[in-house]
Amino acid sequence: MVPIKRTQSLKGTRVDIQKDLVAASATPIVLSLLRQGDSYGYAIIKSVREVSGDRIEWTDGMLYPVLHRLEAAGFVKSTWKTADTGRRRKYYRTTRQGEAELERLKEQWDVVHSALERLAGPGKMGASDV
């Protein structure tokens, strides 16, 4: 059985997001956030929570393996910086390869989203209509 993450829906009722969907969306979400500017782990987690209206909550145990995988693939680079508070943080930024990967992933999500919209729309098309 796939673990499920409980979150709030736009309508205020509870929504269950399967772990597989959270994992599949992590890379495009991280790359999209980093496209806006360099960021570090905790700030990324906070941004995801904010942009999702508190419906997606990541932990550092979920995020850091994604960041390490993206860095190993050449999609992000990291540098250590000292914050105004004096604390050292590892900041991540997208690379050109990361930008290209984000565009590729967005294209894939657009196809899936379009299919879901067509199937769930007013006419509720069936498989034979697609």
The 8 nearest C-alpha neighbors of each residue, nearest first, counted from 0:
[[1, 2, 3, 17, 18, 19, 4, 16],
 [0, 2, 3, 18, 17, 19, 4, 16],
 [3, 1, 18, 17, 0, 4, 19, 16],
 [2, 4, 17, 16, 18, 15, 1, 5],
 [3, 5, 16, 15, 17, 6, 18, 2],
 [6, 4, 15, 14, 16, 3, 13, 7],
 [5, 7, 54, 14, 13, 15, 4, 55],
 [8, 6, 13, 54, 14, 11, 12, 9],
 [9, 7, 11, 10, 12, 14, 13, 6],
 [8, 10, 11, 7, 12, 52, 54, 14],
 [11, 9, 8, 12, 7, 13, 14, 54],
 [10, 12, 8, 9, 7, 13, 14, 6],
 [13, 11, 8, 10, 7, 14, 9, 6],
 [12, 14, 7, 6, 8, 11, 5, 15],
 [15, 13, 6, 8, 7, 5, 16, 12],
 [14, 16, 5, 4, 3, 6, 17, 13],
 [17, 15, 4, 3, 5, 14, 18, 20],
 [18, 16, 3, 19, 20, 4, 2, 15],
 [17, 19, 21, 20, 3, 2, 22, 16],
 [20, 18, 22, 17, 21, 23, 1, 16],
 [21, 19, 23, 22, 17, 18, 24, 16],
 [20, 22, 18, 24, 19, 23, 25, 17],
 [21, 23, 19, 25, 20, 24, 18, 26],
 [24, 22, 20, 21, 25, 19, 26, 27],
 [23, 25, 21, 22, 26, 27, 20, 28],
 [26, 24, 28, 22, 23, 27, 29, 21],
 [25, 27, 29, 28, 24, 30, 23, 65],
 [28, 26, 30, 29, 101, 25, 24, 31],
 [27, 29, 31, 25, 26, 30, 24, 32],
 [30, 28, 32, 26, 31, 27, 25, 33],
 [29, 31, 33, 27, 32, 28, 34, 26],
 [32, 30, 28, 34, 29, 33, 27, 35],
 [31, 33, 29, 34, 35, 30, 28, 36],
 [34, 32, 36, 30, 35, 92, 31, 37],
 [33, 35, 31, 32, 36, 30, 93, 92],
 [36, 34, 33, 32, 31, 37, 30, 38],
 [37, 35, 33, 34, 38, 92, 32, 93],
 [38, 36, 92, 91, 33, 90, 39, 35],
 [37, 39, 90, 91, 42, 36, 33, 43],
 [38, 40, 90, 42, 89, 41, 91, 43],
 [41, 39, 43, 42, 44, 38, 59, 63],
 [40, 42, 44, 43, 39, 45, 59, 38],
 [41, 43, 45, 44, 40, 39, 46, 38],
 [44, 42, 46, 40, 45, 41, 39, 47],
 [45, 43, 41, 47, 42, 46, 57, 40],
 [44, 46, 42, 48, 43, 47, 41, 49],
 [47, 45, 49, 43, 48, 44, 50, 42],
 [48, 46, 44, 50, 49, 45, 51, 43],
 [47, 49, 53, 45, 51, 46, 55, 56],
 [48, 50, 46, 52, 51, 47, 53, 45],
 [51, 49, 47, 52, 48, 46, 53, 55],
 [52, 50, 54, 48, 53, 49, 55, 47],
 [51, 53, 49, 54, 50, 48, 55, 9],
 [54, 52, 48, 51, 55, 49, 56, 7],
 [55, 53, 6, 7, 51, 52, 56, 48],
 [56, 54, 48, 53, 51, 57, 6, 47],
 [57, 55, 48, 54, 58, 53, 47, 44],
 [56, 58, 44, 61, 55, 62, 59, 47],
 [59, 57, 60, 61, 62, 56, 44, 63],
 [58, 60, 62, 61, 63, 57, 40, 41],
 [61, 59, 58, 62, 63, 64, 57, 65],
 [60, 62, 58, 59, 63, 57, 64, 65],
 [63, 61, 59, 65, 64, 60, 58, 66],
 [62, 64, 66, 65, 59, 61, 60, 67],
 [63, 65, 67, 66, 62, 68, 61, 60],
 [66, 64, 68, 62, 63, 67, 69, 26],
 [65, 67, 63, 69, 68, 64, 70, 62],
 [68, 66, 70, 64, 69, 65, 63, 71],
 [67, 69, 71, 65, 70, 66, 64, 72],
 [70, 68, 66, 72, 74, 67, 71, 75],
 [69, 71, 75, 67, 73, 72, 68, 74],
 [70, 72, 68, 73, 69, 67, 74, 75],
 [73, 71, 69, 70, 74, 68, 75, 67],
 [72, 74, 70, 71, 75, 69, 96, 97],
 [97, 75, 73, 69, 96, 94, 72, 70],
 [76, 74, 93, 70, 94, 92, 73, 69],
 [77, 75, 92, 91, 70, 93, 94, 78],
 [76, 78, 91, 90, 89, 92, 75, 79],
 [79, 77, 90, 89, 80, 91, 76, 88],
 [78, 80, 89, 88, 90, 87, 77, 81],
 [81, 79, 88, 87, 82, 89, 78, 90],
 [80, 82, 87, 86, 85, 88, 83, 79],
 [81, 83, 84, 85, 86, 87, 80, 88],
 [84, 82, 85, 81, 86, 87, 80, 88],
 [83, 85, 82, 86, 81, 87, 88, 80],
 [86, 84, 82, 83, 81, 87, 80, 88],
 [85, 87, 82, 81, 84, 88, 83, 80],
 [88, 86, 81, 80, 82, 79, 85, 89],
 [89, 87, 80, 79, 90, 81, 86, 39],
 [88, 90, 79, 78, 39, 77, 80, 91],
 [91, 89, 39, 38, 78, 77, 37, 79],
 [90, 92, 77, 37, 38, 76, 39, 75],
 [93, 91, 37, 75, 33, 76, 77, 94],
 [94, 92, 75, 97, 33, 74, 34, 76],
 [93, 95, 97, 96, 75, 74, 98, 92],
 [96, 94, 98, 97, 99, 93, 74, 100],
 [95, 97, 99, 74, 94, 98, 100, 73],
 [74, 98, 96, 94, 100, 95, 93, 99],
 [99, 97, 95, 101, 96, 100, 94, 102],
 [98, 100, 96, 102, 97, 101, 103, 95],
 [101, 99, 97, 103, 102, 98, 96, 104],
 [100, 102, 104, 98, 103, 99, 27, 105],
 [101, 103, 105, 99, 100, 104, 106, 98],
 [102, 104, 100, 106, 101, 105, 99, 107],
 [105, 103, 107, 101, 106, 102, 100, 108],
 [106, 104, 108, 102, 107, 103, 101, 109],
 [105, 107, 109, 103, 104, 108, 102, 110],
 [106, 108, 104, 110, 105, 109, 111, 103],
 [109, 107, 105, 111, 110, 106, 112, 104],
 [110, 108, 112, 106, 107, 111, 113, 105],
 [109, 111, 113, 107, 108, 112, 114, 106],
 [110, 112, 108, 114, 113, 109, 115, 107],
 [113, 111, 109, 115, 114, 110, 108, 116],
 [112, 114, 116, 110, 115, 111, 109, 117],
 [113, 115, 117, 111, 112, 116, 118, 110],
 [116, 114, 118, 112, 113, 117, 119, 111],
 [117, 115, 113, 119, 118, 114, 120, 112],
 [118, 116, 114, 120, 115, 119, 113, 124],
 [117, 119, 124, 123, 115, 116, 120, 114],
 [118, 120, 123, 116, 117, 115, 121, 124],
 [121, 119, 123, 117, 116, 122, 118, 124],
 [120, 122, 123, 119, 117, 124, 118, 116],
 [123, 121, 124, 120, 119, 118, 117, 125],
 [124, 122, 118, 120, 119, 121, 125, 117],
 [123, 125, 118, 122, 128, 117, 126, 129],
 [124, 126, 128, 127, 123, 118, 129, 122],
 [125, 127, 128, 129, 124, 118, 123, 114],
 [126, 128, 125, 129, 124, 118, 123, 117],
 [129, 127, 125, 126, 124, 118, 123, 117],
 [128, 126, 127, 125, 124, 117, 114, 118]]
